[in-house]
């Protein structure tokens, strides 16, 4: 039974589909590493998620900002499009992420290589 699982670390070579985590209602920490696409509805139902780590992929921003209990977000910001980067930085700067008083810890990884 996955309902009681609170932490999950995934390294996968395939796309992460919509509702991928629907059976993990009590998940508090999720780490995803993939080079494939993450569907914008993959995080649906993760209402208890507090920490999200996304590595090596482009991730849709809106579903991340909609996670009601998210306190820590780690992602490769250069994998976001420019508009999403600006929106995320604006949300962090003003300290409000969809009604929450603050996103306590946001870590951005820059993977740009200087030639």
C-alpha positions as CSV (number, residue, x, y, z in Angstrom):
1,X,0.0,0.0,0.0
2,X,1.6,3.3,-1.1
3,X,-0.8,5.6,0.7
4,X,1.5,5.7,3.8
5,X,4.6,6.4,1.8
6,X,6.0,9.8,2.7
7,X,9.2,10.0,0.7
8,X,9.9,8.9,-2.9
9,X,13.0,9.2,-5.0
10,X,12.6,8.5,-8.8
11,X,15.1,8.2,-11.5
12,X,13.4,7.2,-14.7
13,X,14.1,7.3,-18.4
14,X,10.5,7.7,-19.6
15,X,8.0,10.5,-19.5
16,X,6.1,11.1,-16.2
17,X,2.4,11.0,-17.2
18,X,-0.6,12.8,-15.8
19,X,-1.8,11.5,-12.3
20,X,1.5,9.6,-11.9
21,X,1.4,10.1,-8.1
22,X,-2.3,9.9,-7.5
23,X,-1.8,6.9,-5.2
24,X,0.7,8.7,-3.0
25,X,-1.7,11.1,-1.1
26,X,0.6,11.3,2.0
27,X,3.8,12.0,0.1
28,X,5.8,14.7,1.8
29,X,9.1,14.6,-0.2
30,X,9.5,13.8,-3.9
31,X,12.7,13.7,-5.9
32,X,12.5,13.2,-9.7
33,X,15.3,12.8,-12.1
34,X,14.4,12.4,-15.7
35,X,15.5,13.8,-19.1
36,X,12.0,13.3,-20.5
37,X,8.9,15.4,-20.2
38,X,6.8,15.7,-17.0
39,X,3.1,16.1,-17.7
40,X,1.6,19.2,-16.2
41,X,-1.0,17.0,-14.3
42,X,1.6,14.6,-12.9
43,X,1.5,16.3,-9.5
44,X,-2.3,16.2,-9.1
45,X,-3.3,15.0,-5.7
46,X,0.0,15.7,-3.9
47,X,-1.7,18.0,-1.4
48,X,0.7,17.0,1.5
49,X,3.9,17.5,-0.6
50,X,6.4,19.8,1.3
51,X,9.6,19.2,-0.6
52,X,10.1,18.8,-4.4
53,X,13.3,18.2,-6.2
54,X,13.3,18.1,-10.0
55,X,16.5,17.4,-11.9
56,X,17.5,17.3,-15.5
57,X,14.2,18.1,-17.1
58,X,11.9,20.9,-18.1
59,X,9.1,21.1,-15.7
60,X,5.8,23.0,-16.0
61,X,5.7,25.8,-13.4
62,X,2.0,26.3,-12.7
63,X,1.4,22.9,-11.2
64,X,4.4,23.4,-8.9
65,X,3.1,26.7,-7.6
66,X,-0.3,25.1,-7.0
67,X,1.0,22.6,-4.5
68,X,-0.6,23.8,-1.3
69,X,2.0,22.8,1.3
70,X,5.2,23.1,-0.7
71,X,8.0,24.6,1.4
72,X,11.1,23.6,-0.5
73,X,11.6,23.5,-4.2
74,X,14.8,22.6,-6.0
75,X,15.0,22.7,-9.7
76,X,17.1,23.6,-12.7
77,X,15.8,27.1,-13.4
78,X,17.4,27.3,-16.7
79,X,15.1,24.5,-17.8
80,X,12.2,26.8,-17.4
81,X,11.2,29.2,-20.2
82,X,12.0,32.8,-19.6
83,X,8.5,33.8,-18.7
84,X,8.3,31.0,-16.1
85,X,11.7,32.0,-14.7
86,X,10.5,35.5,-14.2
87,X,7.2,34.4,-12.6
88,X,8.9,32.1,-10.2
89,X,11.4,34.7,-9.1
90,X,8.6,37.2,-8.7
91,X,6.6,34.8,-6.5
92,X,9.7,34.1,-4.4
93,X,10.6,37.8,-4.1
94,X,7.2,38.9,-2.8
95,X,7.1,35.8,-0.5
96,X,3.7,34.6,-1.7
97,X,3.1,31.4,-3.6
98,X,-0.6,31.0,-4.2
99,X,-1.8,32.1,-0.8
100,X,1.1,30.8,1.3
101,X,3.0,33.3,3.4
102,X,6.3,32.1,2.1
103,X,8.2,29.5,0.2
104,X,10.7,28.8,2.9
105,X,13.6,27.5,0.8
106,X,14.0,27.7,-2.9
107,X,17.1,26.4,-4.5
108,X,17.9,27.2,-8.1
109,X,20.6,25.3,-10.0
110,X,22.2,27.0,-12.9
111,X,23.8,24.6,-15.4
112,X,25.0,27.1,-17.9
113,X,28.5,26.4,-19.2
114,X,30.8,29.2,-20.0
115,X,32.9,28.7,-23.2
